[in-house]
């Protein structure tokens, strides 16, 4: 029988009314703002809770490869499995960006029989949150240039705020703006992708409208002739930006294929931003469910590190357990096997590549002091010898590895994983951070590089050293750091697969994101505006005569 695609599976499901999904976790219709029958925003600030917070489970993964790991799919299937065990689970995920949807990755709502629905809506415009964030970002940019044009009372001499668009468009990385009569002050500028905007980070880390406004006010947009920072608050832009974001800040409620409630809200990239869904959504999931199952972008060195060291620190939350997702295929790729050869059993490559998995597991257990389980996302090409090899290696390391088959079986395929997660959540957690607030910026970076990445030292370019001085002068010493790094390696070199050791990470730039409340550290050839691949996913997407989308993921 021909295998259905993800979108064909999604379109075959009869969805429950969103009011029914909301009711299952105690949300009355008076707290819903419906976007059709199957999507709604939650008016969270009006809700009252009479139960303690549930358990918080983070799903992370090995270093990603073109072979695929299935982190979101596993997250969704795990939540469905917990529901099958009679517990109340709520999924908290990021919203997909249009960049990867039309670029190399395709959709980001899970796969097979472990999806959040309606997947077409979620992957495209959804409830308009990203459009609102982009509009707020670009309104601030317009206000900056208008202020300069209308007399420049704040003496802005250097603008550091970029415009953004939620699309991979390399043409916009560097542009010449302000051309033509009355076009403004001509300068070289550029665009970021929306998920890299500081407003996205502000949006995901704020906990209320007032917190949102305070963070927006602190955003640094440029510098005056004396080197003093000029902020969005000084430009009187905060009220209008908040007005654009007032509806977007409310979390979105949807459902999985099996009817598990899913809160999807915010979506910064983890390689160029902090990679976690909104604090509001996570805290709401904790109040609504016995278990809040969330994920962080890319591998444990990026999304998980930022989840722990930035999000948990800012929101004052503590995870109870961590799932590290891996596939035999991806581990063999880390062992040097080409993508075309991954279906062939290769225990030698697997032995080499499994070091990547064990490094991520070690970080969870030894750096962050959290209980951990490995989820082996099973592919039909995996052999029994390969699966047993991974299980035994994990057992030798002191962590349990459990098979997961949620793509094919939904929640049923993760029952053993769910049982282990529940068990771990009842064990003791001694959660700690990788670095302390009191550490210098250099020490924070060095601790992440040495303890989490497995590197030996950090080299700062002259430009980075100069920018560090400026960040310290502006009072950024005590903030956490958000390292912008390739997702394809534990190092800053995307070609170094597996678990490289004793390497040097080069810091090329440092920027204070005062609104978000962290320092962005740029390494390697990282770009805040990605480009489309040679054969983008957009070429395969279409709409048929019945209005159904085809080719999406």
N, C-alpha and C positions, 0 to 999 in steps of 0.2 A: 504494500500500500504506500502511496506517495505521502511523504511527510509534509505536514502543513507548516507554513511559515508562521512567525510570531504574530503578524498582523491578521492572518487568516484565523488563527486560534482566537485572537482577541475579538474579532468581528463575529465569531460564532457563539459568544457567551451572552446569555440573557442577564443583563445587569439588574441589580436591585435598586429601587429608588434611593436616592442619597439620604432621604429622611429616615429610611429604615436602617441604613448603616449608622447614621448618627444616633438613632435611638438605642442601638445595641451597646453603645458606650455612654449612655446617659445624657446625650445632647438633645435637648428639645428643639422644636422647629423655631422657637423664638430666638434661638442663638445662631440660626443659619441664614445666610444670604445666598440663595440658590442661583447657580449659573446653569439653567436647564435642569433636567431630571437627575443627572448623575454627577454633578460637581457642585460644591458649595464652599463658601468661605465661612469660617467660624468667628462669631463675634466674641472672642475669647475674654476680653476685659470685663464683660458683663456676667461671666459665669462664676458660680460659687461651687467650691469643692469641699466634700466632707470625708474624703479618704486620703490616706497617706500616699506618697509617691510610690509608683511601682519600681521594678528593677530595670536598670538601664544596661542594654547590651549593644556593644559596638561591633559591627561587621567590617573587617578590613581584609586585605589580601596581600599576596606576594607582589613583587614588582611586575607590572603588566607587560604582556607580550602580544604580538599579533595573533597568537593562538587563542587568546581569550581566557578569562578566569571566571567570570560569572558572579561577581560580587553582589550586584543588585538583585540578580535572580535568586541567589542564595538567601539574601536578606528577606525577600518577599516570601520565599518558600518556608523559611524558618518561622516567620510569623504565622503563616498558615498552619504549620505543624503544631505550634504551641496552642493555637486555637483548637486543633483536633484533640489535644490532650486535656481540654476542658478549662484552659486558662484564657484570660482576656489579653490579647496582644494587640498593639497598635504599631504600625510601621511609620517611621519618620524619615523621609527621603528628601533629596534635593530635586529641584525642578531642572529638566534638561535645557541645555542651551541650543539654540538653532544652529550654532556653529558646527558642533559635531553631528547633529542630526542630519545636516545636509553635506557634511564633510566626510570624515573617514569612519566614524564610529556608528552612525545611524542612530536609532532611538535609544533611550536610556530609561526604560520602564520595566526592565526585567525581560524574561523570555520564556517561550514554551508555555507551560501551565503554571508558571510562577510570574505573573505580571500584575501591574497596577493598571486599572482601566478607568475611563476610556483612553487607551494609549495614544490614539491619534491626536486627541485634544491636548493631552499632557505634553506630548512631544512637540506640538506646534505652538499655538497662541495661549492655550490653557485659559487662565483667568486674567491674563494681561499683566502679570506682575513684572516680567522682564521689560515690557514696554514702558511701564511706569518708572522703573529704575533708570532705564535709558533716557527717558524724558527728563527726569530730575537731574541726571548727570549733565545733559546737554543744555538744560535751562541755566544751570550754574555757569557753564562755559559761555553762554550767550550774555549773561549778566556781567561776567568778568570783562569781556571785550567791549560791551556797551559802556561800562564804568570807565574804562580807559579812554574810549572815544569821547565821552561826555565831560572830560576835564581831568580825570584820574586823580580824584581827591585823596585817595589812599596811596598815591605815588607807587603804583605797581610797575616794577621794572623788569621782572622776570616771572612769566606765567608757567606753572608746572601742572596745571589741570588740563587733561585731555578730554576731547569728546569721545563718545563710544557708540558702537552699533553691535547688535547681537548676531553677528555673521562673521565667518572667517573671510576676511577681505584684505589680503596682503598689500594691495594697492594703497591702503590708507595708513600703513605703518609710519610713513613719513611723507608729509605733504607741505606745500607752500600755500599759506592762507592769507586772507586780507587783501586779495588782489582787486584791482578795478577801482573806479571812482567810488568814494565813500564806503569802501570795503573794510575799513578798519585799519589797524596797525599791521602791516605786512610782517609775517614771521614764518619760520619753519615750525611745523607742529605735527601732530599725528593723532590717530584714533587708537583706543584700546577696545577689545571685545567687552561687551557689557559685564560678563562674569568676572572681569578683572578690575572693574570700577570699584573705587573705594566705597561708593554708595552701596554696592552689593554687600560688601563686608559690614558696613554700618547696619544695613537692613537685617543681616543675619545675626548680628551680635547684640542688637538692641533688645530691650525687654518691655518697652512701652512706647507710646507716642512721645512722651516727654523725654525719655532716654534717646529716642530717635532724633528729636530736635536738638538735644544737647550735643550729640555726636556729629550731626550735620554741621552745627555751628563751629565745631572745632576743626573741620576739614581745612587743610592748608591749600590755597589755590595759587599762591605766588609769593614773591618777596619784594620789598621796597628797596629804595636806593641805599638804605643803611643795613640791609640784610635781615630786617625784621620780617617775620611771617605775616602774610595777609590771609585771613580766614573767610569762609563763607558767611560766618556770623557778622563780620565787619561789613560785608557787602549787602547785608539785609536780605539774603536769599533764602533763609531757612524756612520761613512761613510758606512760601510758594512751593518749595521742594517738598515739604511735609504734606502739603495739600495734594500733590501728585501721588504721594505714597500712602495716603490715609486708608485706602481700601486694600492696597497691595500688602500692607503689614499684617492683615488678617490671614491666618493660615488656611490652606486649601484642603478640603476633605474629599477623598475619592475612595475606591475600594480595590481589593485584589480580586482575582478570578474567583476565589473561594469566599469572598465577602468579608474579608478582614479589613477593618478600617485603616486607611492610609492617609497620613498628613504629609503633604508635599509642599515645601515652602522654601524659597531661596535656592541659590545654586552657584556659589563661587567655585571656579576651578581649583584643584588642589596643587597643581604644579606652579601656578602663578598667583594664587590667592590661598585662602585658608581651608577651602574644600569641604565645608560642613553646611548642612541645612540650618535653618534659623533656630536660635535659642528658644524663641517663643513656641515653635512647633515641637521641639524636643521636650520642653517643660510641660506643654499641654498633653503630649503623649504619655508622659510619666504620671500625670494626674488622672488620665482617662483609662489607662490600662494597667493590668498586673505586670506586664512586660512592655517596655518601649524598645523596639528594635530599630536601630539606626545604622547608617553607614557613613564612611568618609571616603573622599575621592582617592583614586589610584591606590598605590601600595601603602604599607604601614609606615614607611619612612616619610611619606608626605601627608596624606589625609589623616591617618591615625595620630601621628606626632602632633599635628596642628589641632586635632580634636582634643587631645589631652592637654597640650601646653598652652593653647590659646582659648579654645571654647570652654573647656572645663574650668580653667582658671578664671575666665571672665564671668561665666554663669554660675560658678560655685556649685557645680554638679560633680558627682562621682560615679563612674561606671562600675557595674558589678561583675561583668564578664566580657570577654572578647572572643570573637570568632575570626580565625585567619583562613581565608579561602585560597585554595590552590587547585590546579589541575595537573594531571600527569603530563599532558601535552606541553603546558607552559614550562614545567620544570625541566622537561627534556630540551626545550628551546634554550633555557638558561644553561643547559649543559652542552650547548653548541650544535644542536640538531637544526637543520633547515626546516622551514614550515612544511615543505612538500614531503618530508620524511617522518613527520610526527606520528603517523599511524602505525609505524613499525616499532615493535618492542626494542628498547635500547636501555638496558639496566645500567650500563656504564655511563651514559649521558645523564640518566636519572640520578645516579649517585653524585655526579658533579653538580647538577642543577639544584638538587634538594638543599644545598647549602643556603640558597636564597630564602627558601621557606623557613629553615631553622633560624636564620638571622632575624627574620620578622617575629618569629615566636619568641626568641630570646629577648628581643626588645620589650615585648608585652610583659613577659614574666620577670625579667631582671632589671629593666629600666623603670617600668611603670608599676611593677609589683601587682599585676592583675592576673586572675585565673583565665586560662586560655584553652580553647579547643580548636583543632584543625578540621575544616570541612573540605573533604576531597570532592570537588564538583565533578561527577563522573561523566565520561564520554564513552560512547559505544566501542571506541577503538582501544580503550584501556584493557590491558591484559590482567589476569589475576596475579601474575608474578609482579607486575609493576605496582598494582594497588597494595599488595602485601608488603612490598619493599618500602613504600611510603609510610604505611602504618607502623612497620617495625622500626624504622628510623625515628619516627616521632616518639614511639614508646621508649626507645633508648634515650631520647632527649628529655623524657619526663612529661610528655604531653600526649593526650589521646587524639587520634585521628579517626574521623567518622565519615563514612561514605554519604554523599548527598546526591539525590537523583531528582531534583525538583523540576528541572526543565520538562522531563517526561511525565512525572507523577504528581507534580504540585506538592502540597503539604505532606502527603503520604510518603513522599520520597525523602523527608527530612525528620521523621519521627525520632529516630535514634539521636540525631543532632539536637533536636529540641529537648530530649530527655537529659542529655549531657549539659546543655546550656542551663536548664532549670537547676540541675545539681550544682553547677558552678556558681550560680547566682546565690545559692544558699551557703556558700563557703565564705571564708574570711577574705576581705579585700583590704590590702594595705596600700592603696593607690597613692602614688607620689609622682611628682613632675620630673622632667629630665634636668631642669635647671631651676634656680631660685630667682625670685624677683630682684634680689639684691645683687645678683651677678652683673658684671659689666656686659655691654652688648657683645664685645669680643668673646667673653667667657660663655655666653649663651650660645653663640654660633659654634664655638669650638666644642661644647658639650654635645650638641646635636650631631655635629660631624663625627666626633669620636665615638660617642656612645650609641647613637642610633644608626648612622650610616656605616660605621666601621672604618672611618678614615683615620689618618694620623695627625694631620694638622691643617691649618687654614692659612691661605695667602690672600692678603688684601692688596689690591692694586692701589696706585697712588690716588686715583679718582675716588675709590671707595674710602680710603683713609680721610680724604678731604670731606667727603659727604658724612662720614662718621662724626667728625668734629662738629659739623653743622647740626646733626641730629642731637648730639649731646648738649650743644648750646641751647637748643630749643626744648630741652627737658625730656628727651626720649629715653634716658638711661634705664628707667625702671620698667619699661614696657616689654612684653614678650616679642619674639622675633618670628617672622613669617618668611621662610626661605623659599624663594622661587628657584626651582631646580627641575631638571629633566625627570620625567616619570619613568623612564626606561632603564634606569640604573640606580643602585644605592649610592653611587658616586655622582659627580657632576658631568660625567662623560657617558652619553647614551650607549656607547659601544661596549662598555664594561658590564657584561651580564654576570649572572650568578651572584656571588658574594665577595666582591673585591675587597682587599684589605690594604691598610697602610698607604692610602692615596692622599693626595692633597686636594682640597676644594678651594677654588679661586673665587673670591668675592669681588665682583666687578662694580657693584653699586649698592647704595643703601638709601632708603627713602622713609621718612617719617609719615605714617598714615595716622595722624592724630585723632581723626574721627573714629576710625576703626579701633584704635587703641593698640596698634602694634607697629613694629618696624619691618618693612619689606626689605629682604636681602636678596640681591640678584646674583645668580651664579651661572656659569656656562653660557650657552647660546640661547637662553630662555627668551621667549617673545610674548608680549602682552597682547599681540594681535596675530593669531595663527593664520595660516593660509589653507586653501583647499588642496586636496591631493590631486594627482593626475586624473583619477577616475572617481570623482566625488559621488557620495550616496545620492545627491540630488539628481543624477542622471538616471537613477532607477525608480524614482518616485513619480507617481502619476495619479490621476483621478479618473475612475471609469464612468460610464454613462449613467450609472445609478448614484453617482456622487461619492462612491467609496474610494478611499485612498488605497493605492497598491504600492508595493515595493518599499514601504517604510520598515526598515529593520527586518 
